[in-house]
Amino acid sequence: MRQLLFLSCFILAALPARAEESAPKTTAKLAVELNGAETQDNSCTLTFVITNGLGQDIDQAVYETVLFDQDGKVNRLTLFDFGALPQDRPRVRQFAVPNTTCEGLGRILFNGGKTCAGGTLTTSDCETGLMPTSRTKIEVLG
C-alpha cells in the first residue's frame, strides 16, 4: 500500500512539469496598435501604442508604411520612426501625415522594416515579430 501511495504522489508531482512542457510557447512580438486617428489642420495625426516583447530593448525601429485611401488606392509611402522601445514597456508615438484627412484613409500597411537596432536584433526580427492591430476604423496590416 505504501508503494502505491508513493507512486501516486510521484506521478502527481510530475504532472505540472509535463503540462508546462506541453504548453505552446509564445513567440516574441512587437505589438503595434493604431490607437487613434484625428484630423487637424489638413493633417491626419495617427497615434500608435507600441509594446516591445522581443526580449531586449530596441534602440531604433523604423518601418516603411503604405497609406491607402478609402478606395484602396495608395495615398503615399512613408517611414514611421518609432525610436527607442524598451522591453515590455508600452510607448506612445504620434505621426502627422500632411495633406491627408484621417477620414480619407482606409488602410495602413507595414510594408517592411527599414531599421531594427538594438542588442542582437535584426530587421527580420522586427518584421516577423510585428503584430499590428487597430482601435480605429482604419485597418492596419503587417
C-alpha positions as CSV (number, residue, x, y, z in Angstrom):
1,M,0.0,0.0,0.0
2,R,2.9,2.4,0.8
3,Q,4.4,1.8,-2.6
4,L,1.1,2.6,-4.3
5,L,0.8,5.8,-2.3
6,F,4.4,6.8,-3.0
7,L,3.9,6.0,-6.7
8,S,0.7,8.1,-6.8
9,C,2.4,11.1,-5.2
10,F,5.3,10.7,-7.6
11,I,3.0,10.7,-10.6
12,L,1.0,13.7,-9.4
13,A,4.2,15.7,-8.7
14,A,5.4,15.1,-12.2
15,L,2.2,16.2,-13.9
16,P,2.6,20.0,-13.6
17,A,6.1,19.8,-15.2
18,R,4.7,17.8,-18.1
19,A,1.8,20.2,-18.6
20,E,4.3,23.2,-18.7
21,E,6.5,21.3,-21.2
22,S,3.5,20.6,-23.5
23,A,2.1,24.2,-23.3
24,P,2.6,26.1,-26.5
25,K,5.4,28.6,-26.3
26,T,4.6,32.2,-27.0
27,T,6.5,33.9,-29.8
28,A,8.3,37.2,-29.3
29,K,6.3,40.0,-30.7
30,L,6.3,43.8,-31.3
31,A,2.6,44.8,-30.7
32,V,1.7,48.0,-32.7
33,E,-1.8,49.3,-32.1
34,L,-3.3,52.2,-34.1
35,N,-5.0,53.7,-31.0
36,G,-6.3,56.9,-32.5
37,A,-6.6,59.0,-35.7
38,E,-7.6,62.6,-35.7
39,T,-7.7,65.2,-38.4
40,Q,-6.2,68.6,-37.5
41,D,-5.3,71.4,-39.8
42,N,-5.4,69.4,-43.1
43,S,-3.3,66.6,-41.5
44,C,-4.1,63.2,-40.1
45,T,-2.4,62.6,-36.7
46,L,-2.0,58.9,-36.1
47,T,-1.4,57.7,-32.6
48,F,0.2,54.3,-32.0
49,V,0.8,52.3,-28.8
50,I,3.8,50.0,-29.1
51,T,4.8,47.3,-26.7
52,N,8.2,45.6,-27.3
53,G,8.0,41.9,-26.4
54,L,11.1,40.9,-28.4
55,G,13.1,40.1,-25.3
56,Q,15.5,43.1,-25.4
57,D,15.5,46.8,-25.8
58,I,15.2,48.3,-29.3
59,D,17.4,51.4,-29.8
60,Q,15.5,52.4,-33.0
61,A,12.7,50.8,-35.0
62,V,11.7,52.3,-38.4
63,Y,9.1,50.8,-40.7
64,E,8.2,51.6,-44.3
65,T,4.5,52.1,-44.3
66,V,1.9,52.5,-47.1
67,L,-1.2,54.5,-46.6
68,F,-4.2,53.6,-48.7
69,D,-7.3,55.8,-49.2
70,Q,-10.9,54.6,-48.7
71,D,-11.0,53.2,-52.3
72,G,-7.8,51.1,-51.8
73,K,-5.5,53.4,-53.8
74,V,-2.1,54.1,-52.5
75,N,-2.0,57.6,-50.9
76,R,1.7,57.5,-50.1
77,L,4.7,55.5,-48.9
78,T,6.4,56.9,-45.8
79,L,8.7,55.9,-43.0
80,F,7.5,55.8,-39.4
81,D,10.3,56.1,-36.9
82,F,9.2,54.6,-33.6
83,G,12.5,55.5,-32.0
84,A,13.7,53.6,-28.9
85,L,11.4,51.0,-27.5
86,P,12.3,49.5,-24.1
87,Q,11.5,45.8,-23.5
88,D,8.0,45.1,-22.1
89,R,7.1,48.7,-21.6
90,P,4.4,50.4,-23.7
91,R,5.3,53.6,-25.6
92,V,3.0,56.1,-27.5
93,R,4.1,57.6,-30.8
94,Q,2.3,60.1,-33.0
95,F,2.8,60.9,-36.6
96,A,1.2,63.8,-38.5
97,V,0.5,63.0,-42.1
98,P,0.2,66.3,-44.0
99,N,-2.4,67.0,-46.7
100,T,-4.5,64.0,-45.7
101,T,-7.6,63.6,-43.6
102,C,-8.0,60.6,-41.4
103,E,-11.5,60.1,-42.8
104,G,-9.9,59.6,-46.2
105,L,-7.6,56.8,-45.0
106,G,-8.9,53.2,-45.2
107,R,-5.8,51.1,-44.5
108,I,-2.2,51.2,-43.3
109,L,0.3,48.6,-44.4
110,F,3.5,48.0,-42.6
111,N,5.4,47.1,-45.8
112,G,8.7,46.2,-44.1
113,G,11.3,47.0,-41.6
114,K,13.8,49.7,-42.5
115,T,15.8,49.7,-39.3
116,C,15.7,47.5,-36.2
117,A,18.7,48.3,-34.0
118,G,19.5,47.1,-30.5
119,G,21.4,44.2,-29.0
120,T,21.4,41.2,-31.3
121,L,18.1,42.2,-33.1
122,T,17.9,42.3,-36.9
123,T,15.4,43.9,-39.2
124,S,14.0,40.5,-39.7
125,D,13.2,40.2,-36.0
126,C,11.2,43.4,-36.1
127,E,9.4,42.2,-39.3
128,T,8.4,38.7,-38.2
129,G,7.5,39.8,-34.7
130,L,5.2,42.6,-35.8
131,M,1.6,42.2,-34.6
132,P,-0.4,45.2,-35.9
133,T,-3.9,46.0,-34.6
134,S,-6.3,48.9,-34.8
135,R,-8.8,50.5,-32.4
136,T,-10.0,52.8,-35.2
137,K,-11.9,52.4,-38.5
138,I,-8.6,52.4,-40.3
139,E,-7.4,48.8,-40.9
140,V,-3.8,48.0,-40.1
141,L,-1.8,45.2,-41.7
142,G,1.7,43.9,-41.4
